[in-house]
């Protein structure tokens, strides 16, 4: 039932790339593939640059309290107190 093919063939991939009917045309998926590349590459570059810029700016800011911002970034989420509107405070764990 599950076995490797006796003779590997890329005929189906070639047909899907160049001649398969998708939508109203029979030009394959190559146009859709390149359209995806045109969208993904700029999106990755822009988000990487914005993330790097934000990281650089945050390292240059001086916050009130020594190390309070870095201490809050490194604390595990399970140690954050959660109020439940009753008489006590319950921890997230």
N, C-alpha and C positions, 0 to 999 in steps of 0.2 A: 504494500500500500504506500509506504513512504520509502522511496529509494531514489538514489541519484540517477540521472538519465545515463543511458549507455553512451550516447554521443551528444556532448554539449552543443547547443545551437543557440545563436543569438538572432535567429530569424524573426521571432516575435518582437524582440526589442527594436529591430530595424524597421519592421512594419509599423509599430506604434510610433516611432520617432518621425517617420516620413510620410506614411500613407493612410493612417487610421482616420476615420471620419469622426471629428469632434465638433459638436455644434452644427453649424451650417456648412462647414468646409471639410474637405478630405485632405488636409495638409499635414496631418500628424500633430504631435504635441510639442514640436520644437519651438514654435512661436510662443506657446504658453510657458515653456521652460525659460526662454530668454527674457520674457516679460517678468517672470518671478525673480530672476537674477537682477534685472534692472531695478526692482523694488527693494530687494533684500540688502544688497550691498550698500546703497546710500543710507538705508535705515540703520544698519549696524554701525557704519562709520559715524553718523550723527549721534546716535545714542552713546557710543563709546567716547566721543569727544565731549559731550555734555557731562557724562559721568566723571571723566577725568578732570574737567574744569570745576565741577562741584566739589570733588575730593580735594583739589588744590586749594580752593577758596576756604573750605572748612578747616584745613590744616593751618591756614594763616589767621583765622579769627581767634581772638582771645575771649573766652567765655568767663562770666562771673563765677568764681569758685575755682580752685585749682584742681584740675582733672575731673571735674564733675561730669563733663560731657563724655569723656572717654570711659569713665567708670560706668555711666549708664549704657553705653554702647556694648560693653562687655558683660553686663549682668545677664544671667540666663532668664528666659521668660518665665520659668517656673518659680522664680523667687520674687515676682512682682505681686504685691498685695492687691486683691480684688475685693472691693466693697460689695456687700450683698443686701444693703439696706436693713440690716438687723443690728443686734447689739455687738456683734463681733466682726473681725476681719478675717477672711479666709484666704489662704495662699493658693496660688494657681496650680500647685501640684495636687 
